[in-house]
Amino acid sequence: MNAPSSVADRPERAVRAGAPGWIVWLLRIAATAHLAGVLGQAALAGLFVTGDVDMLTQHRDNAGVTHAFLYLQLVAAILLWRPGRGPIGPAWASVALVVMETVQVVLGQSRVLAGHFPLGMAIFGGSAVLVVWTWRSLRPRARGVAA
């Protein structure tokens, strides 16, 4: 007897469906917006340290918006995991970013730049990896496919 040539020929083996499309897209948009905010933070900080002191206020304000996008990302990542039946990794990554950004705010307000700058780079790297993953590896569930 020949082995089945495709998944469609094997009805006894269910293929794990992706998460609902709206959750995948919410996570993609929130993570991408968060990454854009983090990139903006780096640009504003760079302008500040080159002598444009007005950028410090912009840097602070952008931090609030960026942090808000991170919390939206966290909610989307939790929804992806439960009830979306997707992977838990993005939720853990988002929790780690929340912790890192909270520490980042404290370091920035305390003017501890020796910790603030490298932590900002780590936040950017982690955010970039998560965004790439959401766009390349995360697949929404096809319409009409139950999980």
DSSP file with accessible surface (Angstrom, degrees, kcal/mol):
  #  RESIDUE AA STRUCTURE BP1 BP2  ACC     N-H-->O    O-->H-N    N-H-->O    O-->H-N    TCO  KAPPA ALPHA  PHI   PSI    X-CA   Y-CA   Z-CA
    1    1 A M              0   0  234      0, 0.0     2,-0.2     0, 0.0     0, 0.0   0.000 360.0 360.0 360.0 134.3    0.0    0.0    0.0
    2    2 A N        -     0   0  154      1,-0.1     3,-0.1     0, 0.0     0, 0.0  -0.509 360.0-112.8 -79.5 146.0    1.4    3.4   -1.0
    3    3 A A        -     0   0   86     -2,-0.2    -1,-0.1     1,-0.1     0, 0.0  -0.451  42.3 -93.9 -74.1 145.2    1.8    6.2    1.6
    4    4 A P        -     0   0   63      0, 0.0    -1,-0.1     0, 0.0     6,-0.1  -0.325  29.4-146.3 -58.7 143.0   -0.4    9.2    1.3
    5    5 A S  S    S+     0   0  110     -3,-0.1     2,-0.3     1,-0.1     3,-0.1   0.616  72.4  20.5 -91.3 -13.8    1.2   12.0   -0.7
    6    6 A S  S >  S-     0   0   46      1,-0.1     3,-0.8     0, 0.0     4,-0.2  -0.953  79.9-104.6-147.9 168.7   -0.3   14.9    1.1
    7    7 A V  G >  S+     0   0   71     -2,-0.3     3,-2.1     1,-0.3     6,-0.2   0.872 117.9  62.1 -62.2 -36.2   -1.9   16.0    4.4
    8    8 A A  G 3  S+     0   0   90      1,-0.3    -1,-0.3    -3,-0.1     0, 0.0   0.804  98.9  56.3 -61.8 -27.1   -5.2   16.1    2.6
    9    9 A D  G <  S+     0   0   88     -3,-0.8    -1,-0.3     1,-0.2    -2,-0.2   0.493  99.7  65.3 -81.9  -2.6   -4.9   12.4    1.9
   10   10 A R    X   +     0   0   71     -3,-2.1     3,-1.5    -4,-0.2    -1,-0.2  -0.637  53.8 163.9-119.4  75.4   -4.5   11.7    5.7
   11   11 A P  T 3  S+     0   0  113      0, 0.0    -1,-0.1     0, 0.0    -2,-0.1   0.779  73.0  65.7 -66.0 -21.2   -7.7   12.6    7.3
   12   12 A E  T 3  S+     0   0  138      1,-0.1     2,-0.7    -3,-0.1    -2,-0.0   0.720  93.6  66.8 -74.1 -17.4   -6.8   10.6   10.5
   13   13 A R  S <  S-     0   0  161     -3,-1.5     2,-0.3    -6,-0.2    -1,-0.1  -0.887  78.7-151.3-106.5 107.8   -3.9   13.1   11.1
   14   14 A A        -     0   0  102     -2,-0.7     2,-0.5     1,-0.0    -2,-0.1  -0.572   8.7-137.5 -78.6 136.8   -5.2   16.5   12.0
   15   15 A V        -     0   0   96     -2,-0.3     2,-0.4    -8,-0.0    -1,-0.0  -0.814  27.1-111.1 -92.5 131.9   -3.0   19.4   11.1
   16   16 A R        -     0   0  173     -2,-0.5     2,-0.1   131,-0.1   131,-0.1  -0.487  35.6-139.7 -65.8 119.1   -2.8   22.1   13.8
   17   17 A A        -     0   0   23     -2,-0.4   124,-0.2   129,-0.2    -1,-0.1  -0.419  18.1-109.1 -77.3 155.0   -4.6   25.1   12.5
   18   18 A G        -     0   0   24    122,-0.3    -1,-0.1     1,-0.2     3,-0.1  -0.105  43.8 -80.4 -72.0 178.7   -3.3   28.6   13.1
   19   19 A A  B     -a  140   0A   2    120,-0.6   122,-3.7     1,-0.2    -1,-0.2  -0.337  65.2 -71.4 -75.5 162.1   -4.9   31.1   15.4
   20   20 A P    >>  -     0   0   27      0, 0.0     4,-2.0     0, 0.0     3,-0.8  -0.272  46.5-120.5 -55.2 141.5   -7.9   33.2   14.2
   21   21 A G  H 3> S+     0   0   25    120,-0.4     4,-2.9     1,-0.2     5,-0.3   0.851 108.9  57.5 -56.3 -38.2   -6.8   35.8   11.7
   22   22 A W  H 3> S+     0   0  163      1,-0.2     4,-2.1     2,-0.2    -1,-0.2   0.874 108.0  47.8 -66.1 -32.4   -7.9   38.8   13.7
   23   23 A I  H <> S+     0   0    2     -3,-0.8     4,-2.6     2,-0.2    -1,-0.2   0.926 111.7  49.4 -72.1 -43.7   -5.7   37.8   16.6
   24   24 A V  H  X S+     0   0    0     -4,-2.0     4,-2.7     1,-0.2    -2,-0.2   0.941 114.2  45.6 -59.0 -46.1   -2.7   37.2   14.3
   25   25 A W  H  X S+     0   0  115     -4,-2.9     4,-2.7     2,-0.2     5,-0.3   0.884 110.4  53.2 -68.3 -37.0   -3.2   40.6   12.6
   26   26 A L  H  X S+     0   0   50     -4,-2.1     4,-2.7    -5,-0.3     5,-0.2   0.938 112.0  45.8 -61.3 -44.0   -3.7   42.4   16.0
   27   27 A L  H  X S+     0   0    0     -4,-2.6     4,-2.8    49,-0.2     5,-0.3   0.929 112.9  49.8 -65.0 -44.5   -0.4   40.9   17.2
   28   28 A R  H  X S+     0   0   16     -4,-2.7     4,-2.2    -5,-0.2    -2,-0.2   0.931 114.8  43.5 -59.1 -47.1    1.4   41.8   14.0
   29   29 A I  H  X S+     0   0  103     -4,-2.7     4,-2.7     2,-0.2     5,-0.2   0.936 116.3  46.3 -67.3 -45.2    0.1   45.4   14.0
   30   30 A A  H  X S+     0   0    0     -4,-2.7     4,-2.6    -5,-0.3    43,-0.2   0.928 114.9  46.7 -64.6 -43.9    0.8   46.0   17.7
   31   31 A A  H  X S+     0   0    0     -4,-2.8     4,-2.5    -5,-0.2    -1,-0.2   0.899 114.1  47.9 -66.2 -39.3    4.3   44.4   17.6
   32   32 A T  H  X S+     0   0   54     -4,-2.2     4,-2.4    -5,-0.3    -2,-0.2   0.914 112.6  48.3 -68.0 -41.6    5.2   46.4   14.5
   33   33 A A  H  X S+     0   0   24     -4,-2.7     4,-2.2     2,-0.2    -2,-0.2   0.909 111.6  50.9 -64.2 -40.3    3.9   49.7   16.0
   34   34 A H  H  X S+     0   0    0     -4,-2.6     4,-2.4    35,-0.2    -2,-0.2   0.936 109.9  49.4 -61.8 -45.8    5.8   48.9   19.2
   35   35 A L  H  X S+     0   0   32     -4,-2.5     4,-2.7     1,-0.2    -2,-0.2   0.908 109.2  52.2 -61.6 -39.9    9.0   48.3   17.2
   36   36 A A  H  X S+     0   0   62     -4,-2.4     4,-2.4     1,-0.2    -1,-0.2   0.907 109.9  49.6 -62.3 -40.1    8.5   51.6   15.3
   37   37 A G  H  X S+     0   0    8     -4,-2.2     4,-2.2     2,-0.2    -2,-0.2   0.899 109.6  50.7 -64.3 -39.8    8.1   53.4   18.7
   38   38 A V  H  X S+     0   0   12     -4,-2.4     4,-1.9     2,-0.2    -2,-0.2   0.920 110.6  49.1 -64.8 -42.1   11.3   51.7   20.0
   39   39 A L  H  X S+     0   0  101     -4,-2.7     4,-2.2     1,-0.2    -2,-0.2   0.914 109.8  52.2 -62.8 -40.7   13.1   52.9   16.8
   40   40 A G  H  X S+     0   0   23     -4,-2.4     4,-2.9     1,-0.2     5,-0.2   0.887 105.2  56.1 -61.0 -38.1   11.7   56.4   17.4
   41   41 A Q  H  X S+     0   0   30     -4,-2.2     4,-2.5     1,-0.2    -1,-0.2   0.916 107.2  48.5 -59.7 -43.8   13.1   56.3   21.0
   42   42 A A  H  X S+     0   0   61     -4,-1.9     4,-2.4     2,-0.2    -1,-0.2   0.922 112.7  47.7 -64.1 -42.4   16.6   55.6   19.7
   43   43 A A  H  X S+     0   0   58     -4,-2.2     4,-2.2     2,-0.2    -2,-0.2   0.929 113.4  47.1 -64.8 -44.3   16.4   58.4   17.2
   44   44 A L  H  X S+     0   0   30     -4,-2.9     4,-2.2     2,-0.2    -1,-0.2   0.892 112.1  50.3 -65.9 -38.7   15.0   60.9   19.7
   45   45 A A  H  X S+     0   0   19     -4,-2.5     4,-2.7    -5,-0.2    -1,-0.2   0.910 109.2  52.2 -64.8 -41.2   17.7   59.9   22.3
   46   46 A G  H  X S+     0   0   32     -4,-2.4     4,-1.1     1,-0.2    -2,-0.2   0.909 109.8  48.3 -61.4 -41.5   20.4   60.3   19.6
   47   47 A L  H  <>S+     0   0   83     -4,-2.2     5,-1.9     1,-0.2    -1,-0.2   0.891 111.4  51.5 -65.4 -38.1   19.1   63.8   18.9
   48   48 A F  H ><5S+     0   0   61     -4,-2.2     3,-1.9     1,-0.2    -2,-0.2   0.947 108.1  49.4 -64.0 -47.6   19.0   64.6   22.6
   49   49 A V  H 3<5S+     0   0   85     -4,-2.7    -1,-0.2     1,-0.3    -2,-0.2   0.702 103.5  61.9 -71.0 -14.4   22.6   63.5   23.3
   50   50 A T  T 3<5S-     0   0  113     -4,-1.1    -1,-0.3    -5,-0.2    -2,-0.2   0.428 131.8 -85.9 -88.3   1.7   23.8   65.6   20.3
   51   51 A G  T < 5S+     0   0   57     -3,-1.9     2,-1.5     1,-0.1    -3,-0.2   0.331  91.5 122.5 120.0  -7.5   22.6   68.7   22.0
   52   52 A D    > < -     0   0   66     -5,-1.9     3,-2.0     1,-0.2     4,-0.3  -0.643  34.3-179.7 -88.1  87.3   18.9   69.2   21.1
   53   53 A V  T >  S+     0   0   99     -2,-1.5     3,-1.4     1,-0.3     4,-0.5   0.723  71.8  71.2 -65.4 -21.1   17.6   69.2   24.7
   54   54 A D  T >> S+     0   0  116      1,-0.2     4,-1.2     2,-0.2     3,-0.6   0.740  85.1  70.6 -64.9 -20.8   14.0   69.6   23.5
   55   55 A M  H <> S+     0   0   35     -3,-2.0     4,-2.9     1,-0.2    -1,-0.2   0.711  81.6  72.0 -70.9 -18.0   14.1   66.0   22.3
   56   56 A L  H <> S+     0   0   51     -3,-1.4     4,-2.4    -4,-0.3    -1,-0.2   0.921  98.6  47.3 -63.8 -39.5   14.1   64.8   25.9
   57   57 A T  H <> S+     0   0   66     -3,-0.6     4,-2.6    -4,-0.5    -1,-0.2   0.924 113.3  48.1 -65.2 -43.2   10.5   65.8   26.2
   58   58 A Q  H  X S+     0   0  102     -4,-1.2     4,-2.8     2,-0.2     5,-0.2   0.900 110.4  52.6 -62.0 -40.5    9.7   64.1   22.9
   59   59 A H  H  X S+     0   0   26     -4,-2.9     4,-1.7     2,-0.2    -2,-0.2   0.920 111.0  46.7 -61.0 -44.2   11.6   61.0   24.0
   60   60 A R  H  X S+     0   0  151     -4,-2.4     4,-1.4     2,-0.2    -2,-0.2   0.932 114.1  46.8 -64.3 -45.8    9.5   60.9   27.2
   61   61 A D  H  X S+     0   0   79     -4,-2.6     4,-1.6     1,-0.2     3,-0.2   0.912 111.4  50.7 -65.0 -41.9    6.2   61.3   25.4
   62   62 A N  H  X S+     0   0   39     -4,-2.8     4,-3.0     1,-0.2    -1,-0.2   0.847 103.2  61.4 -64.7 -31.6    7.1   58.7   22.8
   63   63 A A  H  X S+     0   0   28     -4,-1.7     4,-2.6    -5,-0.2    -1,-0.2   0.906 102.8  50.6 -61.1 -40.7    8.0   56.3   25.6
   64   64 A G  H  X S+     0   0   47     -4,-1.4     4,-1.9    -3,-0.2    -1,-0.2   0.928 113.2  44.2 -63.3 -43.4    4.4   56.5   26.9
   65   65 A V  H  X S+     0   0   79     -4,-1.6     4,-2.1     2,-0.2    -2,-0.2   0.925 114.1  50.3 -66.5 -43.7    3.0   55.7   23.4
   66   66 A T  H  X S+     0   0    4     -4,-3.0     4,-1.8     1,-0.2    -2,-0.2   0.914 109.9  50.5 -62.2 -41.5    5.5   53.0   22.8
   67   67 A H  H  X S+     0   0   37     -4,-2.6     4,-2.0    -5,-0.2    -1,-0.2   0.881 107.3  54.5 -65.0 -36.7    4.7   51.4   26.2
   68   68 A A  H  X S+     0   0   62     -4,-1.9     4,-2.0     1,-0.2    -1,-0.2   0.914 107.2  50.1 -63.4 -42.2    1.0   51.5   25.4
   69   69 A F  H  X S+     0   0   74     -4,-2.1     4,-2.5     1,-0.2    -1,-0.2   0.869 107.0  56.2 -63.2 -34.1    1.6   49.6   22.1
   70   70 A L  H  X S+     0   0    0     -4,-1.8     4,-2.5     2,-0.2    -2,-0.2   0.911 106.1  49.2 -64.8 -40.2    3.6   47.0   24.1
   71   71 A Y  H  X S+     0   0  101     -4,-2.0     4,-2.4     2,-0.2    -1,-0.2   0.889 110.5  50.5 -67.8 -35.1    0.6   46.4   26.4
   72   72 A L  H  X S+     0   0   70     -4,-2.0     4,-2.6     2,-0.2    -2,-0.2   0.920 110.3  50.9 -63.8 -40.9   -1.6   46.0   23.3
   73   73 A Q  H  X S+     0   0    1     -4,-2.5     4,-2.7   -43,-0.2    -2,-0.2   0.914 108.7  51.5 -60.7 -42.9    1.0   43.5   22.0
   74   74 A L  H  X S+     0   0   26     -4,-2.5     4,-2.4     2,-0.2    -2,-0.2   0.935 110.2  48.1 -61.6 -45.1    0.9   41.6   25.3
   75   75 A V  H  X S+     0   0   78     -4,-2.4     4,-2.6     1,-0.2    -2,-0.2   0.936 113.1  48.2 -61.4 -44.5   -2.9   41.4   25.2
   76   76 A A  H  X S+     0   0    0     -4,-2.6     4,-2.2     1,-0.2    -1,-0.2   0.898 110.8  51.2 -63.5 -39.4   -2.8   40.1   21.6
   77   77 A A  H  X S+     0   0    0     -4,-2.7     4,-1.9     2,-0.2    14,-0.4   0.886 110.6  48.3 -66.8 -37.4   -0.1   37.6   22.4
   78   78 A I  H  X S+     0   0   75     -4,-2.4     4,-3.4     2,-0.2     6,-0.2   0.920 111.6  49.8 -68.0 -41.1   -2.1   36.2   25.3
   79   79 A L  H  <>S+     0   0   47     -4,-2.6     5,-2.6     1,-0.2    -2,-0.2   0.863 107.2  55.7 -63.7 -34.9   -5.2   36.0   23.0
   80   80 A L  H  <5S+     0   0    0     -4,-2.2     6,-2.9    -5,-0.2    -1,-0.2   0.928 115.6  37.7 -61.0 -43.6   -3.0   34.2   20.5
   81   81 A W  H  X5S+     0   0   89     -4,-1.9     4,-1.1     1,-0.3    -2,-0.2   0.960 121.1  45.1 -72.8 -54.1   -2.1   31.6   23.1
   82   82 A R  T  <5S+     0   0  132     -4,-3.4    -1,-0.3     2,-0.2    -2,-0.1  -0.970 131.0   0.8-137.7 116.8   -5.5   31.4   24.9
   83   83 A P  T  45S+     0   0   93      0, 0.0    -1,-0.2     0, 0.0    -3,-0.2  -0.974 128.8  63.0 -94.8   1.9   -8.2   31.3   23.4
   84   84 A G  T  4<S-     0   0    1     -5,-2.6    -2,-0.2    -6,-0.2    -3,-0.2   0.619  90.9-135.8 -70.1 -11.4   -6.4   31.3   20.0
   85   85 A R     <  +     0   0  139     -4,-1.1    -4,-0.2    -6,-0.2    -3,-0.1   0.785  59.3 133.0  61.1  29.2   -4.6   28.0   20.6
   86   86 A G        -     0   0    7     -6,-2.9    -1,-0.2     1,-0.2   -68,-0.0  -0.266  64.4 -59.1 -94.8-171.6   -1.4   29.5   19.2
   87   87 A P        -     0   0   49      0, 0.0     4,-0.3     0, 0.0    -1,-0.2  -0.324  33.2-141.5 -71.1 153.4    2.1   29.3   20.7
   88   88 A I  S >> S+     0   0   62      1,-0.2     4,-2.0     2,-0.1     3,-0.7   0.646  82.4  90.7 -86.9 -15.7    2.9   30.8   24.1
   89   89 A G  H 3> S+     0   0   42      1,-0.3     4,-2.8     2,-0.2     5,-0.2   0.874  82.7  51.5 -51.4 -48.1    6.3   32.2   23.0
   90   90 A P  H 3> S+     0   0    3      0, 0.0     4,-2.3     0, 0.0    -1,-0.3   0.865 108.7  52.8 -61.8 -31.4    5.0   35.6   22.0
   91   91 A A  H <> S+     0   0    7     -3,-0.7     4,-2.4   -14,-0.4    -2,-0.2   0.942 111.6  45.0 -68.1 -44.4    3.2   36.0   25.3
   92   92 A W  H  X S+     0   0  165     -4,-2.0     4,-2.5     2,-0.2    -1,-0.2   0.906 113.2  50.9 -65.0 -40.2    6.4   35.2   27.2
   93   93 A A  H  X S+     0   0   38     -4,-2.8     4,-2.3    -5,-0.2    -1,-0.2   0.904 110.8  49.3 -62.6 -40.2    8.5   37.5   25.0
   94   94 A S  H  X S+     0   0    0     -4,-2.3     4,-2.3    -5,-0.2    -2,-0.2   0.897 109.7  50.7 -67.5 -39.4    5.9   40.3   25.5
   95   95 A V  H  X S+     0   0   58     -4,-2.4     4,-2.4     2,-0.2    -2,-0.2   0.932 110.3  50.4 -62.0 -44.1    6.1   39.8   29.3
   96   96 A A  H  X S+     0   0   46     -4,-2.5     4,-2.8     1,-0.2    -2,-0.2   0.918 110.5  49.7 -60.7 -40.9    9.9   40.0   29.1
   97   97 A L  H  X S+     0   0    7     -4,-2.3     4,-3.0     2,-0.2     5,-0.2   0.882 108.0  53.5 -67.0 -36.8    9.6   43.2   27.1
   98   98 A V  H  X S+     0   0   19     -4,-2.3     4,-2.1     2,-0.2    -2,-0.2   0.940 111.9  45.3 -61.6 -45.1    7.2   44.7   29.7
   99   99 A V  H  X S+     0   0   85     -4,-2.4     4,-2.4     2,-0.2     5,-0.2   0.947 114.7  48.1 -62.8 -47.3    9.7   44.0   32.5
  100  100 A M  H  X S+     0   0   49     -4,-2.8     4,-2.5     1,-0.2    -2,-0.2   0.913 113.0  47.2 -61.6 -43.1   12.6   45.3   30.4
  101  101 A E  H  X S+     0   0   14     -4,-3.0     4,-2.3     2,-0.2    -1,-0.2   0.846 109.2  54.1 -70.6 -31.1   10.8   48.5   29.5
  102  102 A T  H  X S+     0   0   65     -4,-2.1     4,-2.0    -5,-0.2    -2,-0.2   0.941 111.9  44.3 -65.3 -45.3    9.6   49.1   33.1
  103  103 A V  H  X S+     0   0   70     -4,-2.4     4,-2.9     1,-0.2     5,-0.2   0.906 110.5  57.1 -62.5 -39.3   13.3   48.9   34.2
  104  104 A Q  H  X S+     0   0   28     -4,-2.5     4,-2.5    -5,-0.2    -2,-0.2   0.902 105.6  49.4 -59.2 -42.4   14.2   51.1   31.2
  105  105 A V  H  X S+     0   0   58     -4,-2.3     4,-2.8     2,-0.2     5,-0.2   0.935 111.6  48.5 -63.0 -45.5   11.8   53.8   32.4
  106  106 A V  H  X S+     0   0   80     -4,-2.0     4,-1.9     1,-0.2    -2,-0.2   0.936 113.0  47.6 -61.8 -44.4   13.2   53.7   36.0
  107  107 A L  H  <>S+     0   0   39     -4,-2.9     5,-2.8     1,-0.2     4,-0.2   0.909 113.3  48.5 -63.8 -40.7   16.8   53.8   34.7
  108  108 A G  H ><5S+     0   0   17     -4,-2.5     3,-1.3    -5,-0.2    -2,-0.2   0.924 111.5  47.7 -66.3 -44.4   16.0   56.7   32.3
  109  109 A Q  H 3<5S+     0   0  137     -4,-2.8    -1,-0.2     1,-0.3    -2,-0.2   0.823 113.4  49.2 -67.1 -27.9   14.2   58.8   35.0
  110  110 A S  T 3<5S-     0   0   75     -4,-1.9    -1,-0.3    -5,-0.2    -2,-0.2   0.424 111.8-124.1 -87.1  -2.0   17.1   58.1   37.4
  111  111 A R  T < 5 +     0   0  160     -3,-1.3     2,-1.3    -4,-0.2    -3,-0.2   0.816  57.7 151.7  60.1  36.8   19.5   59.2   34.6
  112  112 A V    >>< +     0   0   66     -5,-2.8     4,-2.2     1,-0.2     3,-1.1  -0.663  10.9 167.1 -94.1  77.8   21.5   55.9   34.8
  113  113 A L  H 3>  +     0   0   77     -2,-1.3     4,-2.3     1,-0.3    -1,-0.2   0.781  64.3  70.3 -69.2 -25.7   22.5   56.0   31.2
  114  114 A A  H 34 S+     0   0   92      1,-0.2    -1,-0.3    -3,-0.2    -2,-0.1   0.780 115.5  26.9 -63.5 -24.9   25.1   53.2   31.6
  115  115 A G  H <> S+     0   0   24     -3,-1.1     4,-1.9     2,-0.1    -2,-0.2   0.729 117.1  61.2-101.1 -32.0   22.2   50.8   32.0
  116  116 A H  H  X S+     0   0   20     -4,-2.2     4,-2.0    -9,-0.2    -3,-0.2   0.913 103.8  48.0 -65.2 -45.2   19.6   52.8   30.0
  117  117 A F  H  X S+     0   0   94     -4,-2.3     4,-1.8     2,-0.2    -1,-0.2   0.959 114.6  42.1 -66.0 -52.5   21.4   52.7   26.7
  118  118 A P  H  > S+     0   0   68      0, 0.0     4,-2.1     0, 0.0    -1,-0.2   0.897 114.1  52.5 -65.2 -34.9   22.3   49.0   26.5
  119  119 A L  H  X S+     0   0   35     -4,-1.9     4,-2.6     1,-0.2    -2,-0.2   0.903 106.3  54.5 -65.8 -37.2   18.9   47.9   27.8
  120  120 A G  H  X S+     0   0   19     -4,-2.0     4,-2.4     1,-0.2    -1,-0.2   0.898 107.7  50.0 -60.6 -39.1   17.4   50.0   25.0
  121  121 A M  H  X S+     0   0  141     -4,-1.8     4,-2.5     2,-0.2    -1,-0.2   0.901 110.2  49.9 -66.6 -38.7   19.4   48.1   22.5
  122  122 A A  H  X S+     0   0   51     -4,-2.1     4,-2.8     2,-0.2     5,-0.2   0.898 110.1  50.8 -66.6 -39.2   18.3   44.8   24.0
  123  123 A I  H  X S+     0   0    6     -4,-2.6     4,-2.6     2,-0.2     5,-0.2   0.928 110.5  49.6 -63.2 -43.8   14.7   46.0   23.8
  124  124 A F  H  X S+     0   0   83     -4,-2.4     4,-2.6     2,-0.2    -2,-0.2   0.944 112.5  47.5 -60.6 -46.5   15.1   46.9   20.2
  125  125 A G  H  X S+     0   0   34     -4,-2.5     4,-2.4     2,-0.2    -2,-0.2   0.936 114.0  45.9 -61.6 -46.8   16.7   43.6   19.3
  126  126 A G  H  X S+     0   0   35     -4,-2.8     4,-2.2     1,-0.2    -1,-0.2   0.908 113.8  49.1 -63.8 -40.1   14.0   41.6   21.1
  127  127 A S  H  X S+     0   0    1     -4,-2.6     4,-2.5    -5,-0.2    -1,-0.2   0.906 110.6  50.7 -65.0 -41.5   11.2   43.6   19.5
  128  128 A A  H  X S+     0   0   27     -4,-2.6     4,-2.6    -5,-0.2     5,-0.2   0.921 109.8  49.7 -64.0 -43.2   12.7   43.2   16.1
  129  129 A V  H  X S+     0   0  106     -4,-2.4     4,-2.5     1,-0.2    -1,-0.2   0.929 111.7  48.9 -61.9 -43.2   13.0   39.4   16.5
  130  130 A L  H  X S+     0   0   12     -4,-2.2     4,-2.6     2,-0.2    -2,-0.2   0.921 111.0  49.8 -64.5 -41.6    9.4   39.2   17.6
  131  131 A V  H  X S+     0   0   15     -4,-2.5     4,-1.9     2,-0.2     5,-0.2   0.940 111.1  48.5 -63.2 -46.0    8.1   41.3   14.7
  132  132 A V  H  X S+     0   0   78     -4,-2.6     4,-2.4     1,-0.2     5,-0.3   0.933 112.0  50.5 -59.5 -43.0   10.0   39.2   12.1
  133  133 A W  H  X>S+     0   0   79     -4,-2.5     4,-2.6    -5,-0.2     5,-1.2   0.920 107.7  52.1 -62.0 -43.0    8.6   36.1   13.7
  134  134 A T  H  <5S+     0   0    0     -4,-2.6    -1,-0.2     1,-0.2     4,-0.2   0.855 116.6  39.8 -64.1 -33.2    5.0   37.4   13.6
  135  135 A W  H  <5S+     0   0  106     -4,-1.9    -1,-0.2    -5,-0.2    -2,-0.2   0.787 126.4  32.2 -85.8 -27.7    5.3   38.2    9.9
  136  136 A R  H  <5S+     0   0  181     -4,-2.4    -3,-0.2    -5,-0.2    -2,-0.2   0.813 130.0  23.4 -99.5 -34.4    7.3   35.2    8.8
  137  137 A S  T  <5S+     0   0   72     -4,-2.6     2,-0.5    -5,-0.3    -3,-0.2   0.672  96.5  88.0-110.4 -23.9    6.3   32.2   11.0
  138  138 A L      < -     0   0    9     -5,-1.2  -120,-0.0    -4,-0.2   -52,-0.0  -0.718  56.2-168.5 -86.9 123.6    2.8   33.0   12.4
  139  139 A R        -     0   0  146     -2,-0.5  -120,-0.6  -122,-0.0     2,-0.1  -0.942  16.9-130.1-114.1 128.9    0.0   31.8   10.1
  140  140 A P  B     -a   19   0A  47      0, 0.0  -122,-0.3     0, 0.0     2,-0.1  -0.406  36.1 -97.0 -71.5 152.4   -3.6   32.8   10.6
  141  141 A R        -     0   0   57   -122,-3.7  -120,-0.4  -124,-0.2     3,-0.1  -0.448  42.8-109.7 -65.6 136.9   -6.2   30.0   10.6
  142  142 A A    >   -     0   0   64     -2,-0.1     3,-1.9     1,-0.1    -1,-0.1  -0.402  44.8 -89.8 -66.0 146.2   -7.9   29.5    7.2
  143  143 A R  T 3  S+     0   0  250      1,-0.3    -1,-0.1    -2,-0.1     3,-0.1  -0.332 112.6  18.0 -59.5 135.9  -11.5   30.6    7.1
  144  144 A G  T 3  S+     0   0   88      1,-0.2     2,-0.6    -3,-0.1    -1,-0.3   0.458  93.1 122.6  84.7  -0.9  -13.9   27.9    8.0
  145  145 A V    <   -     0   0   68     -3,-1.9    -1,-0.2     0, 0.0     2,-0.2  -0.861  52.6-146.5 -97.7 121.5  -11.2   25.7    9.7
  146  146 A A              0   0   89     -2,-0.6  -129,-0.2    -3,-0.1    -4,-0.1  -0.587 360.0 360.0 -84.1 148.9  -12.0   24.9   13.3
  147  147 A A              0   0   61     -2,-0.2    -1,-0.1  -131,-0.1  -131,-0.1  -0.386 360.0 360.0 -79.9 360.0   -9.1   24.5   15.8
